[in-house]
Structure formats: C-alpha cells, structure tokens
C-alpha cells in the first residue's frame, strides 16, 4: 500500500481509505427536549457534535457541514451514523440526510487577476453560515492587519476578491479571517 490515502487500522484489523474528496452533509433536525446531544459520525469519526438547545422550536433546523479527508471502506462506501447521547427516551427528530460531492477546489488560492493586470485575485471556497474578511499588512511578523473590502458571506461556492497592486507597493501579506454568520 504505497498510496498515501491508504492506512491500516490495527484495532479494527482493516485497511482504511481516505477519500480526500470534499462532500457536504445536509440534514434537518428538531429537538424535542432541552437536554442531550447528537454526534454525527461519518466513516466512524465524529464529524459534527450538536447539543440540545436551551429553548425548543417547533420548526426543523437546517444543518450543513463540509467534510474532507474522510475514511472510506475498501468498497468506497462511507458509513453515516447519528448517535443520540441521552439518558431518556428519543429526544431528537431527524429529517432526510444527504451527502453531496463538491467540486475539487483549493481551499485558498491567489494569483494574477485575469481581468486586471494591476491586481491579484484571491479565491476561496466559502461555506454557508460563515462570513469572510480579507486582511493585509506589509510585514508578516508585525503591524496591524487592515480589512480589505467588506465582509463576504459564505455562499457554498467560490468567492473571489480582486486585490489592487500599485507600482512601487511594498511587499504585502494577506490572510482570510472566518467568523460565524449572525
């Protein structure tokens, strides 16, 4: 097994394949009590942990998470498990879960802008329920980070921001800050 995607789980005595292909897990859920938690396991690993809310709602809540580097069985199947962690009767209602493959995109890339030779183009794959702020500074080790443009809401797709470059500009370093959407 020279392929880096293959690993051997000595405890289970079986080979594990890491798919490295991003997928989005989507589902709807509703809590019936204010105690307990649910672990969403994909390929035997906890992918998402949900605690019961302090206040109940009669509506279903939509949930979505993007997953990468998932372990798969030799048959290329992923096992999806919702594990209810409560001491009482069933307290969680689940809608239809779905797994959807996502395009293989780099998480973050920067290059020359195809539309403007005096600009760079910064692109990233944004997820819903997250906001993104691009920042820059002229020294990697010191100085304040300055916001470039406004906050960009995640849209479950590629977001791109043009970064103007003026002749004679000093070196510039960029970062992408992610914060939860309100």
N, C-alpha and C positions, 0 to 999 in steps of 0.2 A: 504494500500500500504506500506508494510514493506520492500520491495525490494529497496535498495538504488539507483537502476537505474531509479526508477520512481520519477517524480517530477510533481507538478501541476502548470501550468501557469495560474495564476489568471486573467491576462489581456485577454488571449485567451479563458479562461474557459475550458481548456482541459488538459488531462494528457499528459506528455511528457516522452518518454522512452529514456534513454541514452544507446546506444548500447555497448560502450566500446570496440568494435572490430575495429581494425585499417583497414582502406581502403585507397587505393591510387587513387586519381583523376588524370587522364591524359587527356590532350586535346592539340590540335594545334590551334594557333590563328595568325592573321595577322592584324596589324593596317593599316588603310587607310588614317589617318591623324595623326598629331603630338599633338593633344590635346584630353583631355578627360580621362576617366578611366573606368574600369570594376570591379565590385565586383562579386565574385563568392560566392553565398550563398548556403549552404548545410543545409537542415533542418531549414531554416530561419536564420541561423547565417552566418556572413561573414567568409569564410574560407580562402579567398585569395583576395587581392586587387592589381590590375595591373594598372599602369599609362601608358599612351601612350608614346612611345619612342621619343627622340629628333630627331632621324634620321630614316626614313622609310626604310623598306626592302621589296623586292618583295616576299621573302620566308616566309613560315609559321614557327613560333617558337613553339617548343615543350615545354609544361609546365607539371609539375608533383608536387603534394603535398600529403604528407601522413597525414591523419586525424584520430584522436581518440576521444573518448568521445562524439560522435555525437548524437544529439537528433533525435529520430525517432518517427513516428506516431505510434499509437497503432497497426496498421497493419504491422509494421516493415518496412515501406517504408520511404526512405529519399527523400525529395524534393530538386532537384538541379536547381538553377536559376542563369543565367548570367545576371547581371543588368548593362546596359550601362549607364554611367553617362556623358552625353554630352548635349550640347545645340543645336547642328546642326544635320544634317542627319546622318544615320548609318555610323560609322567610324571604325568598328571593324568586322572582319570576323572570324568565329569560325569553327573549324574542328569538327569531331565527338568526343564528350567527352565520357569517360568510367570510371566506378568505379570498382575497382578490390579489393576483400578481400585479406588481407595479413595474414600471419601466426601469431598467438597469441604468441609473443615473448617478453621477458622482454626487456626494453629499454637498460639496462646495467646490467651485472652480472659478478661476479668474484668468482672463486673457484679454487680448486686444478686442475692442468693440468692432464688430463687422460694419456697423452703421457710421462710426465716427473714428477717424484715425487719431484723434486727440483725446481718446477716452479708453478706459478699461471697462470690461464688462464682468461684473461679479454675478454668478448664478448659484442658486442653491435649491434643494428640494424642500419645500415648506409643507408642514403638516397643519391640518385644521386645529383649532383651539390653541394655537401658538401665534405670537407676534414676533417679528424680527426687526432688529435695528442694526444697521451697518455703522461702524465707527472706524475712525482712523486717528493716527498720530504719527509724528515724524521720527520718533525714536522708539525702538522696540522695547527698551528697558525702562523708560521713564517718560513722564509727561502725561497730561490728561487726555483721555480718549474723547474725541469730538464726534457727535452724531452727524451722519451724512444722510440728508433727506429725511423723510418722515418714517414712522413705524410702518412696516409692511405686514399685513395679516397673512397668515399661512392659508394656502388655498388647495392643499393636496396636489401640488404640482410644482413646476419650476417657476421661481421668481427670479427676476434679473434687475440689476440696478447698474446704470451707467455711472462710472466714476471719472469725471473730467481730470485730465492731466495737462497742466500748463507747462510750457517750456521753462526750464530753469527751476522747476519744483524740486525740493529736496526729496530724499527717499521717503516713502510713505508706507506705513504698515496698516493693515486692515483687520478687523475682526467682525464677526457676526454674533450678536447677542440675542438669545431667545428668551422670551418671557411668556407666561400663560396669558391667553386672551381673557378679558373680563366678560 
